[in-house]
Amino acid sequence: MYTELQPSVVTYETVPGDIPFFGASQVRKTILTEFFTHPGLAVHVRELGRRLHIAPAVVGRELERLERSGILRSETIGRSRRYSVDEGSEIAQQARSLFNAALGRDLPAASERQATRGE
């Protein structure tokens, strides 16, 4: 005897200020806001945690996820690992555009800002 399966429908509720693509993680949203509003920012996990008043372990976990997704990149200098937006990544560019659109902002990439300043 077979049971007919009904298709599943998944819906997402969005909370004002929530960005569906990035999930409901307030920490992720805060981290992305910091990176996307400060072009050229390259920070260590603890430094970013201090800036945002978030525990370094939580920040580190989100930074690793964002790096795996292709939005951020990391560079090890000595014993310090610093994270920054991967400006060469198509995913990072699309994420920035989506992030800005979701928040109603028009924040160009660092390279675009430098071009307008003649650097």
N, C-alpha and C positions, 0 to 999 in steps of 0.2 A: 504494500500500500504506500503510495507516494503522497506527500503533502505539498501542495502548491506554495511556493515561496513568493512572498510579496517583495517588490523592490524596496530597498532602503532609501530614505531621503534624509540627507543630513542638512541641517540649516544652522547658520551661525547667527547669533545675536550680536549686534555691535553696540557697544556702549559709547556714548559721546566721547570723542577723542581716541577711540580704539582704532587700531589699524589692522583690519582682518588678515592681511598678508603676513604680518609679523606676529600675529597671535595676540593674546590678551596680556602678555607679560609686560608689566609696567617697567620692570628693570630693563628689558630689551628696548622698549620705547625710549627710556631715559638715556640709555647708552647711545642709541642711534641719533637721538636729538643732539647729544654732546658732539658726536663725530660730524654730523651733517651741518651743524651750525658753526663749527670751528674748523674751517678748511686747513688741511696740513697737520692736524693734530696727531701726534704720535705719543702714546702714553703706556706706562707700565700698569699692570693690574692694580697694584696698591695705590698708585697715584690717582687712577681713575676712581677707585673706590672712595678715596678721601674727597675728591672733587664732588662726587655725587652723594656722599654719605650713605654708601651701600657697602656691606661686608665684602672684602676682597674675594672670598671663596665664591660668592654669588656672582660677582662681576666676572671673575675668571671663567666660570662655567658658561656665561652668556657670550663672552668674547670668543671662546673656543667654538661655540655653535655658529656664531656669525662668521668666523674664519672658515669653518667647514662649508658654509653656504656660499662662500665666495664674495661676501660683502667686505670683510676686513682681511687684512694680511698681517703677519707678524714678522718681526726681524729681531734676531738675537744679537745684542751688542754686549760683548763680555759675558756677564752672567745675567744680564737684564733682557727680558723679552718685551718688546714694545709693539703695540697694535696701532694700526692706522687704516683708513679706508683704502681699499685696493682700487685706486683710480683707473687702472688699466683693465679692470674687470667689467664686462658688459653687464653682469648681474648687479654689481655695485652701482653702476650708472642707472639701471632700471629701478633698483631699490630706492635710490635717492629720489628719482622722479616720482615714484609711487608714494614714498614717504612725504615728500613736499606737497603732492596733490592731496593726500589724505588730510594733511594739516592745514591746507589752504595757503601754503607758502610757496614762494618762488625763489628758491635758493640754488644758484648755479654751482656747478662743481668747481673745485679749486682751480683747475686749469682754465676754466672760462673766466674766473675772476682775474687771474693773472693776465690773460689776453686783453681784457678790457682796461687794465692798468698799464699795459705796455711792457710787462715784465718778461 
